[in-house]
Amino acid sequence: MSETEVKEPTKAGKVAKAIAERFPNAQVEVKTNKWGRERVWVRVQKEDYRELMKFIKELDGEAHYSIGIEQDLGEELGFLSHLVIYYDDVPAVSLLIDVHAPKDDPVIPDISDIFPIALQFEREGMEMVGIDFEGAPDKRRLFLPEDFPEGIYPLRLDEKGVPEEMVHNAGHPYYLKGGAKK
């Protein structure tokens, strides 16, 4: 390519630009993974999270919500969603949407009215790290038994995580005594 040629933006680049223009406070970046596939990474404030998800549906009414993953990030709790858009025109655009909330106020808006499948991942996030998905229509436990103690979250790395005396791993080879607590 010569110095005067302008490289046409990829589909991922166009999506990233549209998101960045609509949500100027979001951090938007196109990254290429080890297989050479581009992914659009978006870090959005929780106040803009619902509007961003609505915007993704505007971009592609057939947008596919793949998975939501809860995270303990130290002082914050995070929720990372993976979506795929424009998959009818290969290659699809892979989106990773990252939203955080402080641990002392772990509230993130529910998006299950926009992407109904998100509810099962939100329910997991509620019980595993203690995120409150504000407005979620179903906050029942998904994996933990009903008699599991309130206020203890199995994937939390702080004092609200599973205490040592509750661990019954029967010698599981992957259990590290004390977990991440040092």
C-alpha positions as CSV (number, residue, x, y, z in Angstrom):
1,M,0.0,0.0,0.0
2,S,1.4,3.4,-0.9
3,E,1.5,6.4,1.4
4,T,-1.4,8.1,-0.4
5,E,-3.8,5.1,-0.2
6,V,-6.4,5.2,2.5
7,K,-7.2,1.8,4.1
8,E,-10.9,1.1,4.2
9,P,-12.1,0.5,7.7
10,T,-13.2,-3.1,8.5
11,K,-16.7,-3.9,9.7
12,A,-15.3,-4.1,13.3
13,G,-13.7,-0.6,12.8
14,K,-17.0,0.8,11.5
15,V,-18.9,-0.7,14.5
16,A,-16.3,0.7,16.9
17,K,-16.6,4.2,15.3
18,A,-20.4,4.1,15.5
19,I,-20.3,3.2,19.2
20,A,-17.6,5.7,20.0
21,E,-19.5,8.5,18.3
22,R,-22.8,7.6,20.1
23,F,-21.1,7.0,23.5
24,P,-18.2,9.4,23.8
25,N,-17.5,8.4,27.4
26,A,-17.0,4.8,26.5
27,Q,-13.5,3.3,25.9
28,V,-13.7,1.6,22.5
29,E,-10.9,-0.3,20.9
30,V,-10.6,-2.8,18.1
31,K,-8.2,-5.6,19.0
32,T,-7.0,-8.5,16.9
33,N,-6.8,-11.9,18.7
34,K,-4.1,-14.6,18.1
35,W,-6.1,-16.1,15.2
36,G,-6.3,-12.7,13.4
37,R,-9.9,-12.0,14.2
38,E,-10.9,-8.5,15.1
39,R,-13.0,-7.9,18.2
40,V,-14.5,-4.6,19.4
41,W,-13.9,-4.1,23.1
42,V,-16.1,-1.5,24.8
43,R,-15.7,-0.4,28.4
44,V,-18.9,1.5,29.3
45,Q,-20.1,3.3,32.4
46,K,-23.0,1.6,34.0
47,E,-25.2,4.6,33.4
48,D,-24.8,4.1,29.6
49,Y,-24.9,0.2,29.7
50,R,-28.6,-0.2,28.8
51,E,-28.5,2.5,26.1
52,L,-25.5,0.8,24.6
53,M,-27.2,-2.6,24.5
54,K,-30.3,-0.9,22.8
55,F,-27.9,0.7,20.3
56,I,-26.4,-2.7,19.4
57,K,-29.9,-3.9,18.6
58,E,-30.4,-0.8,16.4
59,L,-27.2,-1.7,14.6
60,D,-28.3,-5.3,14.0
61,G,-31.8,-6.4,15.0
62,E,-30.5,-10.0,14.9
63,A,-27.7,-9.3,17.3
64,H,-26.7,-12.5,19.2
65,Y,-26.0,-12.3,23.0
66,S,-23.5,-15.2,23.6
67,I,-22.5,-15.0,27.2
68,G,-22.2,-12.8,30.3
69,I,-19.3,-13.3,32.8
70,E,-19.2,-11.9,36.3
71,Q,-15.8,-10.7,37.6
72,D,-14.3,-9.7,41.0
73,L,-11.9,-6.9,40.0
74,G,-10.8,-5.9,43.5
75,E,-12.5,-2.7,44.4
76,E,-15.2,-3.3,41.7
77,L,-17.3,-6.0,40.3
78,G,-17.5,-6.4,36.6
79,F,-19.8,-8.0,34.0
80,L,-18.4,-8.8,30.6
81,S,-20.8,-9.6,27.8
82,H,-20.0,-11.2,24.5
83,L,-22.2,-10.4,21.5
84,V,-22.0,-11.2,17.8
85,I,-23.5,-8.9,15.2
86,Y,-23.7,-9.0,11.4
87,Y,-23.2,-12.7,11.4
88,D,-25.2,-13.2,8.2
89,D,-22.3,-11.4,6.4
90,V,-19.1,-13.3,7.3
91,P,-17.0,-12.4,9.1
92,A,-19.3,-11.4,11.9
93,V,-18.4,-8.6,14.4
94,S,-17.5,-9.8,17.8
95,L,-18.3,-7.4,20.6
96,L,-17.1,-7.5,24.2
97,I,-19.0,-5.1,26.5
98,D,-17.4,-4.5,29.9
99,V,-19.4,-2.7,32.7
100,H,-18.3,-2.2,36.3
101,A,-19.8,-1.2,39.6
102,P,-18.2,-0.5,43.0
103,K,-18.3,-3.3,45.5
104,D,-20.0,-1.1,48.0
105,D,-22.8,-0.4,45.5
106,P,-22.8,-3.3,43.1
107,V,-25.8,-2.3,41.0
108,I,-25.8,-2.7,37.2
109,P,-28.9,-2.3,35.0
110,D,-30.7,-5.4,33.8
111,I,-30.8,-5.9,30.0
112,S,-33.0,-9.0,29.8
113,D,-35.8,-7.0,28.1
114,I,-33.3,-6.2,25.3
115,F,-31.6,-9.6,25.2
116,P,-33.8,-12.1,27.1
117,I,-31.0,-14.8,27.3
118,A,-28.9,-12.3,29.4
119,L,-31.1,-13.0,32.4
120,Q,-29.6,-16.5,33.1
121,F,-26.1,-14.9,33.1
122,E,-27.3,-12.0,35.3
123,R,-28.8,-14.5,37.8
124,E,-25.4,-16.3,37.9
125,G,-23.7,-12.9,38.5
126,M,-26.1,-12.1,41.3
127,E,-25.4,-15.3,43.2
128,M,-21.7,-15.8,42.4
129,V,-20.3,-12.3,43.1
130,G,-23.2,-10.3,44.4
131,I,-24.0,-8.0,41.5
132,D,-27.5,-6.6,41.8
133,F,-29.0,-6.4,38.3
134,E,-31.5,-3.6,38.9
135,G,-34.9,-4.3,37.3
136,A,-34.2,-8.0,36.6
137,P,-37.6,-9.8,36.4
138,D,-36.3,-13.0,38.1
139,K,-33.7,-12.9,40.9
140,R,-34.0,-16.5,42.0
141,R,-30.9,-18.5,42.5
142,L,-29.7,-20.4,39.5
143,F,-27.0,-22.8,40.8
144,L,-26.8,-22.4,44.6
145,P,-29.2,-24.3,46.9
146,E,-31.9,-22.2,48.6
147,D,-30.3,-22.8,52.0
148,F,-26.9,-21.4,50.9
149,P,-26.1,-18.4,53.3
150,E,-27.1,-14.9,52.1
151,G,-24.3,-12.5,51.6
152,I,-21.7,-15.1,50.7
153,Y,-20.7,-15.3,47.1
154,P,-18.6,-18.2,45.8
155,L,-16.5,-16.3,43.3
156,R,-15.8,-13.3,45.4
157,L,-12.1,-12.9,46.4
158,D,-12.7,-10.8,49.5
159,E,-14.4,-11.3,52.9
160,K,-17.7,-12.1,51.2
161,G,-16.3,-15.1,49.5
162,V,-16.7,-18.7,50.7
163,P,-15.0,-19.1,54.1
164,E,-12.5,-21.9,54.6
165,E,-14.8,-23.8,56.9
166,M,-17.5,-24.1,54.1
167,V,-15.1,-25.7,51.6
168,H,-15.8,-29.4,51.1
169,N,-13.6,-30.2,48.1
170,A,-12.8,-33.8,49.0
171,G,-9.3,-33.3,47.8
172,H,-10.1,-31.7,44.5
173,P,-6.8,-31.3,42.7
174,Y,-7.6,-27.7,41.5
175,Y,-8.5,-26.3,44.9
176,L,-5.7,-24.1,46.3
177,K,-5.9,-23.9,50.0
178,G,-7.2,-20.4,50.8
179,G,-7.9,-19.6,47.2
180,A,-6.8,-16.1,46.2
181,K,-6.8,-15.0,49.8
182,K,-3.2,-14.3,50.9
